[in-house]
């Protein structure tokens, strides 16, 4: 079974999302992060659940939705799932994806 690997940048995005929401509502911040993690934890079993955003030599960059957030990940069939970033829907992810 594949495992989920978070890039340092994706971890930073997740922390930034938490910190931003927590300024006004710490329990809501915890809930959002828990929801994102729940979606991500399903990826080893269902790596094609997100829509195909772009095909690269390394594999498919796919997008998984959670509320207002887009979870970008690289799926390499037969290998691991790499989380590239977690973006608010208002952000242009083209600027941040490799």
N, C-alpha and C positions, 0 to 999 in steps of 0.2 A: 504494500500500500504506500502511496505517496505521502510525504509529509509536507507541512507548511513551513516555509522559511520566510522570515520577515527581513527586508532590507533595512539598513539603518535609517534611511530616509523615510521609509514607510512607518517605522516605529516613531520617528520624530513627528510626522504628520498626525499620528494617532494621539500622541501626547499633547500636541498643540490643540487638537480638537477638544480633548478633555479639558485642558486648561481654560480655553476660551468659554466653553459652556459653564464650567465650574465657577467662573467669576460671578455669575448670577444665580446658578442653581446646581450645587454639587451633586445632589442625588440624580438629577437629570443627566449630568455628565457621566456618572457611573452607568446609568441605564443605556445611554447611547453607545458607550464603549462595549458594554456587555452584549448589546445587540449586534454590533459589528463583529465582535469576536465569535459570537454564535454562528453568524453567517460564514465567516472564514473557516471555522472548525468543520464545516460540512464539505469543504473543498476536496480533501483527500478522497472522499467517497464519490463526490459528484463534481469533478473538475470542469465539466463543460456546462455547468449551470449558468454561468455568466455569458453574456453575448460576446461574440468575437469582434474585437475592436480593430485589431491589426494582426497580420501574420508576419512574423520575423523569421530569420534563419534559425533562431534558438527555439522557437515555438510560437504559440498563439498568445497575444496579449488580449486578455478578456476582462470584461467589466461586470462586476457583481453589484447590484443595487441594494442599499439599505437606507430607507427613509430618504433624506436629502443628500446622502453620501454615495459616492461611487468608489468601489474597492477595485483597484487595478491590479491584475496579477498576470504572471507569465505561466502558462501551462505548457509543459513539455511532455507530450504523451509518453507514458511509461516512466516518468521521472517525478521530481518534486514540483510543488506549486510554490512560486516565489511571489510574495506580496510586494508590489512595486510602490504603492501609495494608496492613501485614503483621502479622497477629495470631496469637498462640498460641491454640490451640483452647479453652483454659480462660478466655479473656477474653471478656467480653460486648461484642461489636462494636457493638451498638446505641448504646452510650455514645460511640462514636468516629466513627461514620459520619454524614455530614451528613443 
